[in-house]
Amino acid sequence: MKKVLGGNDAVSQAVSVCDVEVISAYPITPQTSIIEKIADLIYAKQIKAQFIKVESEHSAMAACIGASIAGSRTFTATSSQGLLLMHEVLHWASGARLPIVLANANRAIAPGWNIWAEATDSLSQRDTGWVQLYAANSQEVYDFIIMAFAVAERALFPVMVCLDGFLLTHTKEPVEILEHETVKQLLPKIKRDTLDPANPKAYGALAFPKDYYIIKKGQHLDMLKVLDIFDNVSLEFKKITNRHYNPVEVYPKPDSQYSIVALGTLSQTARLAVDNLRKDDIDVNLVKINMLRPFPQQLLKQLLSDKKLIVVFDRDISHGKSGIVKDEIAGGLDLCNVVGFVGGLGGDKITESTIANAFLDAKNAQIKGLFL
C-alpha cells in the first residue's frame, strides 16, 4: 500500500510497525512532528509503547539507554543542537552495545540560529560508535528505520538514520508502507543479556587500561562486521519488499571515467547533474553513500580506485579543513585525485546546474575555491 508521506511521517509510520516498547524524546525543529505523530499513535493505541517525557535531549538518550539495558526495543529522534547535547551519552550507548535507533533531522548548527538542512550535526558525531545511515528520499527513510532496528539488534550497536531537514522531513511523496505482520518477519524479538533482578550485574564499571583497550578494540572490530550484517538484513528486506539497498550505490553504472560522490538529498540533485553531464557525452557516474559508519572502505575502493577524477559534494564543513565527506573519501581511500566542494550550508540552494558546473571546473582544472 502507498501513502503520501513526508520524511517525518515516514519515520513515525515505520516506528509504528516495529513493536517499539519505549520512546523518549524532546521536541526540536524540524524533528518535532516525528514525536508528535508518534505520541498521537501511542494515544490512539496504534503503538503499544511507553512514552517518556523528559526535559532535554541528554535525558532522552539517557532514558533510552536505561530502557535498552532493561531489554526494551527503544527509539528516539532529535536534530542539530539536540544531537550535540546528546553527545556524551551517544558514546555510552555505543560502548554499552545497546541497539537503540535514532532518527536525526539534519539541521545547521548555531550560531547563527538556522533551522534548515545541513549534515554537520550528524557528521560531527561520526566517531561516537553509532552506525550512520543517510536517506535521500522518504521511501529510504521508511525502509532505513525498519532496517535499522534489525541491524542494531543483530550487531548490538545503536543506529542513527539521518534525513535532511525540510528538504526531506517536510516534503511529501509516495511511500510504499508495510503491514505489521510483514515487518515482524524481519524483526523477531531477540533475547539479549539484560537487567535481571534474579541475576544482578554491574554496568559501566571502572575499566583499567589493559581491559579498556581490549573493550575498545573489540568494539571497533565488531563495528566492521556491521557491513556484512547490513547486507544480510538488506537481502531479507528485499524478500518482503522487493527493495534492496547497499551501503554504497552507483548510478547509472560503475564503469565510468569520473565519479561524483554525495549523500542524503544532495545525492538526488547530483543524480540530475549526472544525467545532464552524460547527455553531453561526459562519462561520469554518481556514487551515493547510504552508510558512512562503519566506513565502507572496500566498496568505495572498488567503485573509485580507477577513476580519473572524483568530485565530492558536501552539505557540511569541518572548519579549517574541508567538507567532511570529501575528507573521508580522500583520507579513507588514500586517493589524491579527489576534489571537494561545499555548498548548501544552512539550507542554501544547490541545483543540478551548480553541481554540473563545479564538476566541469574540476575536470578542466579551473577550480575557483572550496565553496560553490
C-alpha positions in Angstrom: 0.0 0.0 0.0 1.2 3.5 -0.8 0.7 6.7 1.2 1.9 10.2 0.5 4.3 11.0 3.3 6.9 13.5 4.3 10.1 12.2 5.8 9.0 12.8 9.3 5.7 11.0 8.6 7.7 8.1 7.1 9.7 7.8 10.4 6.6 7.7 12.6 4.9 5.2 10.2 7.9 2.9 10.3 8.2 3.1 14.1 4.5 2.1 14.3 5.1 -1.3 12.8 8.4 -2.2 14.6 7.0 -3.2 18.0 8.9 -0.4 19.8 8.4 -0.6 23.5 10.0 2.6 24.9 10.2 6.1 23.2 11.8 9.1 24.8 12.4 12.4 23.0 12.4 16.2 23.3 11.0 18.4 20.6 13.2 20.4 18.3 12.6 21.8 14.8 12.5 20.1 12.2 12.2 16.9 14.1 9.2 17.8 16.3 6.5 16.4 14.1 8.1 12.9 14.3 7.5 12.7 18.0 4.1 14.5 17.8 2.9 11.9 15.3 4.3 9.0 17.4 2.6 10.4 20.5 -0.7 10.6 18.7 -0.3 6.9 17.6 0.5 5.9 21.2 -2.6 7.7 22.4 -4.7 6.0 19.7 -3.2 2.7 20.8 -1.7 2.1 17.4 1.7 1.9 19.0 1.9 -0.1 22.2 4.8 1.8 23.7 5.6 3.8 26.8 6.5 7.5 26.0 8.9 9.0 28.5 8.7 12.8 28.7 12.0 14.5 29.6 13.5 18.0 30.0 16.3 17.7 27.4 17.8 15.6 24.7 20.6 14.4 27.0 17.9 13.0 29.3 16.0 11.5 26.3 19.1 9.4 25.4 19.8 8.5 29.0 16.2 7.2 29.3 16.6 5.2 26.1 19.9 3.7 27.5 18.1 2.6 30.7 15.2 1.1 28.8 17.5 -0.7 26.4 19.6 -2.1 29.2 16.3 -3.4 30.6 15.7 -5.2 27.3 13.2 -2.9 25.6 13.2 -2.0 21.9 13.9 1.7 22.0 13.6 4.7 19.8 14.3 8.4 19.9 14.6 11.4 17.5 16.4 14.7 17.5 18.1 17.3 15.4 21.1 19.7 15.4 21.7 21.2 18.9 19.7 18.4 20.4 22.0 15.8 18.9 25.0 17.8 20.1 23.5 17.8 23.6 23.3 14.0 23.5 27.0 13.7 22.6 28.2 12.4 25.9 25.6 9.7 26.2 25.9 8.7 22.5 29.3 7.3 23.4 27.8 5.5 26.4 25.1 3.9 24.2 27.5 2.5 21.7 30.1 1.5 24.3 27.4 -0.4 26.1 26.4 -2.1 22.8 22.8 -1.0 23.0 20.5 -1.4 19.9 18.9 2.0 20.1 17.5 3.6 16.9 17.6 7.4 16.5 16.2 9.5 13.7 18.1 12.7 13.2 16.6 15.5 11.1 19.8 17.1 9.8 19.9 20.8 10.6 22.5 23.5 10.7 24.4 24.2 13.9 24.3 27.6 15.6 25.4 30.4 15.6 23.7 31.9 13.8 20.5 30.2 14.5 19.3 28.3 11.5 16.7 25.6 11.2 17.4 24.4 7.7 19.3 21.5 6.2 23.0 20.7 6.8 24.7 17.5 7.7 27.4 18.9 10.0 25.3 17.9 13.1 25.4 14.1 12.5 28.8 14.1 10.7 30.3 15.6 13.8 29.1 12.6 15.7 30.6 10.0 13.3 33.2 8.9 15.8 30.7 8.1 18.6 30.4 4.5 17.6 27.0 4.7 16.1 26.1 3.1 12.7 25.1 6.0 10.4 22.6 5.7 7.5 21.7 8.7 5.3 18.4 8.7 3.4 17.8 10.6 0.2 14.0 10.3 -0.1 11.0 9.4 2.1 11.0 5.7 0.9 14.5 5.3 2.1 13.6 7.0 5.4 10.8 4.5 6.0 12.9 1.5 4.9 16.1 2.5 6.8 14.2 2.9 10.1 12.9 -0.6 9.8 16.2 -2.0 8.7 18.0 0.0 11.5 16.2 -2.0 14.2 17.2 -5.3 12.5 20.8 -4.2 12.1 21.0 -2.7 15.6 19.7 -5.9 17.3 21.9 -8.3 15.3 25.1 -6.2 15.6 24.4 -4.8 19.1 25.2 -1.3 18.1 22.9 1.8 18.1 21.9 3.1 14.6 21.3 6.7 13.5 19.1 7.3 10.5 19.7 10.8 9.1 17.3 12.8 6.9 17.7 16.4 5.7 15.6 19.0 7.5 12.7 20.4 5.5 14.2 19.2 2.2 13.1 15.7 3.3 11.5 15.9 6.7 8.6 18.0 5.4 8.5 17.2 1.6 5.8 14.7 0.8 6.0 11.9 -1.8 4.5 8.4 -2.4 5.9 5.8 0.0 5.2 2.1 0.0 4.4 1.1 3.5 4.3 -2.4 5.1 1.9 -4.3 7.3 2.9 -5.0 10.8 2.9 -8.8 10.3 5.2 -8.4 7.3 7.7 -6.4 9.3 7.7 -9.0 12.1 9.4 -11.4 9.7 12.4 -9.1 9.8 12.2 -8.1 13.4 11.5 -11.0 15.7 12.0 -10.3 19.4 15.7 -11.1 20.2 16.6 -12.2 23.7 19.5 -10.1 25.0 21.6 -10.2 28.1 19.7 -7.5 30.0 18.9 -6.5 33.6 17.6 -9.3 35.7 16.8 -8.8 39.4 17.4 -12.6 39.9 20.9 -12.3 38.4 22.2 -8.9 39.4 25.1 -7.3 37.5 27.1 -4.1 37.5 27.1 -1.9 34.3 29.6 0.8 33.4 32.2 -0.3 35.9 35.7 1.2 36.0 38.0 -0.4 33.4 41.7 -0.3 33.9 43.9 0.5 30.9 44.5 -3.1 29.7 40.8 -4.0 30.0 39.7 -0.8 28.4 42.0 -1.3 25.4 40.5 -4.8 24.8 37.0 -3.5 25.1 37.6 -0.7 22.5 39.5 -2.9 20.1 36.6 -5.4 20.2 34.1 -2.6 19.7 36.0 -1.5 16.5 36.3 -5.0 15.1 32.7 -5.7 15.7 31.7 -2.4 14.1 33.4 -3.5 10.9 31.2 -6.6 10.8 28.1 -4.4 10.6 28.7 -4.1 6.8 28.0 -7.8 6.4 25.1 -7.6 8.8 23.6 -4.8 6.8 23.9 -6.8 3.6 22.1 -9.8 5.2 19.4 -7.6 6.5 19.1 -5.9 3.1 18.6 -9.3 1.4 15.9 -10.3 3.9 14.3 -6.9 3.4 14.3 -7.4 -0.4 12.3 -10.7 0.1 9.4 -8.9 1.8 9.5 -5.6 -0.3 11.5 -6.2 -3.5 13.6 -3.2 -2.5 17.3 -3.7 -1.9 20.0 -1.3 -0.5 23.8 -1.4 -0.4 26.0 0.7 1.9 27.1 2.4 -1.3 25.2 2.6 -4.6 26.2 3.7 -8.1 24.2 5.3 -10.8 23.9 4.6 -13.7 26.8 2.1 -13.9 30.2 1.5 -12.2 32.4 1.7 -15.3 33.0 5.4 -15.9 35.9 7.8 -16.2 34.7 10.2 -13.5 32.6 10.0 -10.3 30.5 12.4 -8.3 30.1 11.5 -4.7 27.3 12.7 -2.3 24.9 11.5 0.4 21.4 12.4 1.6 19.2 14.6 -0.5 22.2 16.2 -2.2 22.7 12.8 -4.0 19.3 13.3 -5.6 20.3 16.6 -7.0 23.7 15.2 -8.1 21.9 12.4 -9.9 20.2 15.0 -12.1 23.5 16.6 -12.7 25.0 13.3 -13.8 22.1 12.8 -16.2 22.8 16.3 -17.8 26.5 15.7 -18.0 26.0 12.3 -19.6 23.8 13.9 -22.2 26.9 16.0 -23.2 28.9 12.7 -23.6 30.8 13.1 -20.3 31.4 9.7 -18.8 30.5 10.3 -15.2 28.5 8.5 -12.6 27.1 9.1 -9.1 28.4 7.2 -6.1 25.8 7.6 -3.4 26.7 6.8 0.2 23.9 5.3 2.2 26.2 4.2 5.2 29.0 6.4 6.4 29.7 4.4 9.6 31.1 1.9 9.5 33.1 3.3 6.7 32.5 1.1 3.6 36.1 1.3 2.5 36.3 -1.8 0.3 33.2 -0.9 -1.6 34.3 2.6 -2.2 37.7 1.4 -3.4 36.1 -0.9 -5.9 34.0 1.9 -7.2 36.5 4.8 -7.1 40.1 3.5 -7.4 40.2 3.5 -11.2 38.6 7.0 -11.7 40.5 9.8 -13.4 38.8 12.3 -11.1 36.5 12.1 -8.1 34.4 15.1 -7.1 32.7 15.1 -3.7 29.9 17.5 -2.8 29.3 18.3 0.9 26.4 20.0 2.6 28.6 20.2 5.8 32.0 21.6 6.8 34.9 20.8 9.1 36.2 24.4 9.7 39.8 24.8 8.9 39.8 21.6 6.8 37.2 21.0 4.1 34.0 19.1 3.5 33.7 16.1 5.9 32.6 13.6 3.3 35.4 14.6 0.9 37.9 14.2 3.7 36.5 10.7 4.5 36.9 9.7 0.8 40.3 11.1 0.3 41.8 10.0 3.6 39.9 6.7 4.0 40.9 5.5 0.5 44.3 7.2 0.3 43.5 8.8 -3.0 45.0 12.1 -4.4 42.6 12.6 -7.3 39.7 13.8 -5.0 38.3 17.3 -5.3 35.7 18.6 -2.9 33.1 21.4 -2.9 31.0 22.7 -0.1 27.6 24.2 -0.7 24.0 24.3 0.6 25.0 25.2 4.2 22.1 26.2 6.3 19.7 25.1 3.6 21.2 27.4 0.9 20.1 26.5 -2.6 22.2 24.0 -4.6 20.9 22.9 -8.1 21.9 20.3 -10.6 23.5 23.0 -12.8 25.5 24.2 -9.8 26.9 20.7 -9.3 27.4 20.1 -13.0 29.3 23.4 -13.4 31.5 22.7 -10.4 32.3 19.3 -11.7 33.3 20.7 -15.1 35.5 23.3 -13.3 37.3 20.5 -11.5 37.6 18.4 -14.7 39.1 21.4 -16.5 41.4 22.3 -13.6 39.7 25.6 -13.2 38.6 25.3 -9.5 37.7 28.7 -8.1 37.7 27.6 -4.4 36.1 25.3 -1.9 32.7 26.9 -1.8 30.1 26.6 -4.5 
